[in-house]
Amino acid sequence: NAGVTQTPKFRILKIGQSMTLQCAQDMNHNYMYWYRQDPGMGLKLIYYSVGAGITDKGEVPNGYNVSRSTTEDFPLRLELAAPSQTSVYFCASSYSRTAAVANYGYTFGSGTRLTVV
Amino acid sequence: KNQVEQSPQSLIILEGKNCTLQCNYTVSPFSNLRWYKQDTGRGPVSLTIMTFSENTKSNGRYTATLDADTKQSSLHITASQLSDSASYICVVSGRNAGNNRKLIWGLGTSLAVNP
């Protein structure tokens, strides 16, 4: 049981380049999320998904796209990288969006540290 | 103004000592409050989740309290260990328009446990 797996762990992009951050979970969780964490700031929700084929915007979706073709995978796409997207990106999953029932919390991956230069 | 305020911003204690971290929130209506531990370079790990009807919950040496009337929570760590060195983040789930619950993350308290 690997939990939530993110790849790559580190990446340096040039301005204007594109890339996809991969996220996979093996817990059969319906809900998946992408967050970014900037120094001195709380986590900000980028996109989330309530199940295969369903995605929705979070607080800071501009410059990103997602897809959810399977329950397990939830990739995050950066089309035209900008310096403002330099951050640490975390993928998470949960049994439900509120995750308050029976102490279910969010399970996070170990993060992708992205630098755009 | 951040709707979830944590204090202190950072804390240094000696191994074996106890400590208490504070979280004040203004999120309303309130759904639940969570405490996460985040080790450097890792993703957050859930410690506790409490709904408005719960006023205390324990997870090993971690005990969280919640006063929904005063909108305050605390995380008490007993007999600290070097591995407790991490950032502790308070997260409040509110309910915005459209009945979509939203997580509001605090900035965390950075705890260093020294030998």
Interface residues (C-beta under 8 A of the other chain):
Chain A: V4 G40 M41 G42 L43 K44 L45 F90 A92 R97 T98 A99 A100 N103 Y104 G105 Y106 T107 F108 G109 S110 G111
Chain B: N2 V4 S31 N32 R34 Y36 G41 R42 G43 P44 V45 S46 T48 I49 T51 I89 S93 N100 R101 K102 L103 I104 W105 G106 L107 G108
